[in-house]
Amino acid sequence: MATDARSCPCPSCGSTLSFAAGTQKLTCEHCGNSFELDVLNSLADSADAAEFSWESYKENFLQDREKLSQSVIYTCETCGGHVEAPATTAAIKCPYCASNLVISSSLSGLLKPNAVIPFKLVSAEVIKRLHDHFKNKILLPSNFKTQHTLSKVNGSYVPFWLFDATMDGPIDFNTTKVRRYSDSNYDYKETKYYLHHLEGDVTFKNVPVDGSKVMPNNLMDAIEPYNYSELKPFDMAYLSGYNAARFDDDPDETLHRAAERMKVSSTAVFRKEVDKKGSFNSITCTKNGLALKKPAVSYALLPVYLINLKYEGKDYPFAINGQTGKLAGSLPISKLRYWLLFLAIFSVLSAIGTFITYYMLELLG
């Protein structure tokens, strides 16, 4: 069964428009005209006021999980071609006419995201940042820069859950203060122990967890944070020219990741409060009763550039925050350079050790 995929046509020439990160406008690559988003809102369905809510998700979409693992055939509105893509697809480029397509059925009604952060970084800047990342990497193989292949830079809107909640409850810390002193006969060490019992709450807003099963969680976490003051009300026009997917990971199942992050951060807040009370030599959390209260979630699409580097038959994926430019990924390591560096460090440490030994023997001699 074919599902319609909508394009955003240029009012001047009929070609499809793309959202330009550099100008924050919809731009036509064919005739060069640009249009403000609030003026040209042809992709948005003004009659569709519904948007994602946690309650509606539980009620309406839990039974559709199996469908998300299947492929769907989308019909391009521009050329009529059939495009096969995963059921989670929300925006894609037509392989026949290169039109930018937005799958409205994945982003409308109760599936409509609450917000979006538009791309700010252009692809040329992404490549520059990646090449800058290669600099001063002394363990990088010498032929990597000439031998690696770079996949096309793909700008993708990744589905994220943004959790709001409060961590509330009691928490205990043990601290110590150590004092050393001497008299004419002995050296003394005095250790005092203190118990700190605290109760309170810490409120969090927009704690992100990616809602896509195919996105590596470690990469998505590594390119945070986003500037959430730049969240915009969702509009499909932002997606034109980029890839996008709807969520396929249950917010209930990802809540524990957000809760753990909140608990770690809350514990650090209470630890700082204890630290303010005195100059302690150690602070240890002995009992943590902080619990999640009043969780709420919203659904947002956040900008990510995905790049895959291939070198000597292996893939090295990178993710770049499309708003801030923060980059994360792994690079190959030259075994020869690794061992040469190890031997160099070992030689220096050995020389220092020999010098100290010789100096001590001279003093004792």
C-alpha positions in Angstrom: 0.0 0.0 0.0 1.4 3.4 -1.0 1.3 6.3 1.4 1.5 9.9 0.2 4.8 11.8 0.8 4.4 15.6 0.6 6.9 18.1 -0.8 7.2 21.8 -0.1 7.0 23.4 -3.6 8.6 26.7 -4.5 5.9 29.4 -5.3 8.2 30.8 -8.0 9.2 27.7 -10.0 7.6 24.7 -8.5 10.8 23.0 -7.4 11.0 21.7 -3.9 12.3 23.9 -1.1 14.8 23.0 1.5 15.3 24.5 5.0 18.7 26.3 4.9 20.5 26.1 8.3 22.6 29.1 7.5 19.8 31.6 6.8 17.0 29.8 8.7 14.8 30.2 5.6 13.2 27.9 3.0 15.4 28.1 -0.1 14.9 26.9 -3.6 18.1 25.4 -5.1 16.6 25.8 -8.6 15.7 29.5 -8.8 17.5 30.7 -5.7 14.6 32.3 -4.0 14.2 32.2 -0.2 11.2 32.4 1.9 10.6 33.1 5.6 9.0 30.2 7.4 6.2 32.2 9.0 5.2 33.5 5.5 5.5 30.2 3.7 4.0 27.5 5.8 2.8 25.2 3.1 3.8 22.0 4.8 1.9 22.6 8.0 -1.6 21.4 8.4 -3.3 24.2 10.3 -6.4 22.1 11.0 -4.3 19.5 12.8 -3.9 21.0 16.3 -3.2 17.7 18.1 0.2 16.8 19.3 2.0 14.1 21.3 1.0 13.4 24.8 2.1 10.6 27.1 -1.5 9.5 27.8 -2.5 9.4 24.1 0.6 7.3 23.3 -0.2 4.7 25.9 -3.8 4.6 24.7 -3.3 4.6 21.0 0.1 3.5 19.8 1.4 0.7 22.0 -0.3 -1.9 19.7 1.5 -0.4 16.7 5.1 -1.4 17.7 5.1 -4.4 15.3 4.2 -2.2 12.3 7.3 0.0 12.9 9.6 -2.8 12.1 8.1 -3.1 8.6 8.8 -1.1 5.4 6.3 1.2 3.8 6.0 2.3 0.2 5.6 6.1 0.0 4.3 7.8 -3.2 6.2 11.0 -4.1 3.8 13.8 -4.6 6.0 15.5 -7.2 6.9 12.6 -9.6 4.6 9.8 -8.5 7.5 7.5 -7.9 7.2 4.8 -5.2 9.8 5.1 -2.4 10.3 2.2 0.0 11.5 3.2 3.5 11.1 2.1 7.1 7.8 2.8 8.7 9.5 5.2 11.1 10.6 7.5 8.3 9.4 11.1 8.7 11.4 12.9 6.0 13.4 11.6 3.0 14.7 12.6 -0.4 13.0 11.0 -3.5 15.6 8.9 -5.3 13.9 9.6 -8.7 13.3 13.4 -8.8 15.4 14.4 -5.7 12.4 16.2 -4.2 12.5 16.7 -0.4 9.6 14.6 1.0 7.9 14.8 4.4 5.8 11.9 5.5 2.9 13.8 7.1 1.3 10.6 8.5 4.4 10.1 10.7 4.2 13.6 12.1 0.5 14.6 12.4 -2.4 14.1 14.7 -1.3 12.4 18.0 2.1 11.7 16.5 2.9 15.4 16.0 6.0 16.4 17.9 5.7 19.1 20.5 8.8 21.0 19.4 11.9 21.0 17.1 15.3 22.6 17.3 16.2 23.6 13.7 19.6 22.9 12.1 22.0 25.9 12.6 25.3 24.3 11.2 25.7 23.9 7.5 27.3 20.7 6.1 30.5 22.6 5.0 31.1 23.6 8.6 30.6 20.0 9.7 33.3 18.8 7.4 35.7 21.5 8.7 35.0 20.6 12.3 35.6 16.9 11.5 39.0 17.6 9.8 40.0 19.9 12.7 39.2 16.9 15.0 41.9 14.9 13.2 44.6 17.4 14.1 47.1 16.7 16.9 45.9 13.1 17.1 49.3 11.6 17.5 48.1 8.0 17.5 46.2 8.4 14.3 47.7 6.2 11.5 49.9 8.3 9.2 47.9 7.3 6.1 44.4 7.8 7.6 43.9 11.3 6.1 44.6 10.1 2.6 43.2 6.5 2.8 39.9 6.9 4.6 36.6 7.4 2.8 33.9 9.8 4.0 30.2 9.0 3.5 27.9 11.8 2.5 27.1 14.1 5.4 23.5 13.3 6.4 21.5 15.8 8.4 18.9 14.0 10.3 16.3 15.0 12.8 16.4 12.5 15.6 13.4 11.9 17.9 14.0 12.7 21.5 12.0 12.4 24.7 12.4 15.5 26.9 11.6 14.5 30.5 10.5 16.9 33.3 10.5 15.6 36.8 11.5 16.1 40.4 14.0 14.0 42.5 12.8 14.1 46.1 13.7 12.3 49.3 16.3 11.8 52.0 20.1 11.3 51.4 22.9 10.6 53.9 26.6 11.3 53.7 29.5 10.4 55.9 32.4 12.8 56.0 35.8 12.8 57.7 38.2 15.5 58.9 41.8 14.5 59.4 44.3 16.5 61.5 48.0 15.6 61.9 50.2 17.0 64.6 53.4 16.1 66.5 55.1 16.5 69.8 58.6 15.8 70.9 57.8 12.0 71.1 55.1 11.1 68.6 53.4 12.0 65.4 49.6 11.9 65.7 46.7 11.5 63.3 43.2 12.5 64.5 40.2 11.6 62.4 36.7 12.9 63.1 33.6 11.3 61.6 30.4 13.2 60.8 27.0 12.0 59.6 24.9 14.4 57.4 21.2 13.7 56.8 19.6 15.9 54.2 16.1 16.0 52.7 14.9 18.0 49.7 14.1 18.0 46.1 15.7 19.0 42.8 13.6 19.9 39.8 14.6 19.0 36.2 13.4 20.2 32.8 14.1 18.8 29.4 16.3 15.9 30.3 16.9 14.3 26.9 16.8 10.6 25.9 16.8 9.6 22.3 13.6 7.8 21.1 15.2 5.9 18.2 16.3 2.3 18.6 18.8 2.6 15.7 20.6 5.6 17.1 23.6 4.6 19.3 22.8 5.9 22.8 26.4 6.7 23.6 26.8 8.9 20.5 23.5 10.8 21.2 24.5 11.3 24.8 28.0 12.5 23.9 26.9 15.3 21.6 24.7 17.0 24.3 23.9 19.5 25.5 21.4 21.3 23.3 20.3 24.9 23.9 16.6 24.3 24.7 15.9 28.0 24.7 15.9 27.6 20.9 13.1 25.1 20.9 10.5 26.0 18.3 6.9 24.9 18.0 6.9 22.0 15.5 6.5 22.8 11.9 7.0 20.2 9.1 8.8 22.8 7.0 11.9 22.6 9.2 12.3 19.0 7.9 12.4 19.8 4.2 15.9 18.9 2.8 16.8 16.6 5.8 16.2 13.1 6.9 13.9 12.5 9.8 12.4 9.6 11.7 9.5 9.3 14.2 10.1 7.6 17.6 10.1 3.8 17.9 11.4 3.6 21.5 8.8 3.6 24.2 9.0 6.7 26.6 8.1 4.4 29.5 11.0 2.2 28.7 13.5 5.0 28.4 12.3 6.9 31.5 14.8 4.9 33.6 17.7 6.4 31.7 16.5 9.9 32.4 15.8 9.1 36.0 19.3 7.7 36.5 20.8 10.9 35.1 18.6 13.0 37.4 19.6 11.0 40.4 23.3 11.3 39.7 22.9 15.1 39.2 20.8 15.5 42.3 23.3 13.5 44.4 26.0 15.9 43.2 23.9 18.9 44.2 23.4 17.6 47.7 27.1 16.6 47.9 28.0 20.3 47.2 25.7 21.4 50.0 27.6 19.1 52.4 30.9 20.3 51.1 29.9 23.9 52.0 29.7 23.0 55.6 33.4 22.5 56.1 36.8 21.4 54.6 36.3 17.6 54.7 38.9 15.1 53.7 36.3 12.7 52.3 32.6 12.7 51.5 30.8 9.4 50.9 27.1 8.9 50.1 25.9 6.1 52.4 22.2 6.1 51.8 20.3 7.5 48.8 16.6 7.6 49.1 16.0 10.1 46.2 13.0 9.0 44.1 11.4 10.2 40.9 8.3 12.3 41.4 5.8 13.9 38.9 7.4 12.7 35.6 6.2 14.3 32.4 7.5 14.0 28.9 7.4 15.9 25.6 8.4 14.8 22.1 11.0 16.8 20.1 13.0 16.4 17.0 16.7 17.5 17.5 19.3 18.1 14.7 22.1 15.6 14.2 24.7 15.2 11.4 25.6 11.6 10.9 28.9 10.7 9.2 30.6 7.3 8.7 34.3 7.1 8.1 35.6 3.9 6.5 39.3 2.9 6.9 40.9 -0.5 6.2 37.5 -2.2 6.0 36.2 -0.8 9.3 33.5 1.8 10.0 34.0 4.7 12.3 30.7 6.5 12.9 30.5 10.1 14.0 27.7 12.3 15.2 27.7 16.1 15.3 25.2 18.2 17.1 23.5 20.2 14.3 22.9 23.2 16.6 26.1 23.5 18.6 28.7 21.6 16.5 29.7 19.3 19.4 31.3 16.2 17.9 31.6 12.6 19.1 33.0 9.4 17.5 36.0 7.1 17.5 39.1 7.0 15.3 41.6 4.2 14.4 44.8 3.9 16.5 48.2 3.1 14.9 49.6 0.2 16.9 53.2 1.2 15.8 52.6 4.8 17.1 51.0 3.4 20.3 54.0 1.3 21.2 56.5 4.0 20.2 54.7 6.4 22.5 54.6 3.8 25.2 58.4 3.1 24.9 59.1 6.9 24.8 57.2 7.4 28.1 58.7 4.4 29.7 62.2 5.6 28.7 61.6 9.0 30.2 60.2 7.6 33.4 63.1 5.1 33.7 65.6 8.0 33.2 63.8 10.0 35.9 63.8 7.0 38.2 67.5 6.4 37.6 68.4 10.0 38.3 66.4 10.1 41.6 68.0 6.8 42.7 71.5 8.2 41.9 70.7 11.5 43.7 69.5 9.7 46.8 72.6 7.4 46.9 74.8 10.5 46.6 73.0 12.1 49.6 73.2 9.0 51.7 76.8 8.4 50.7 
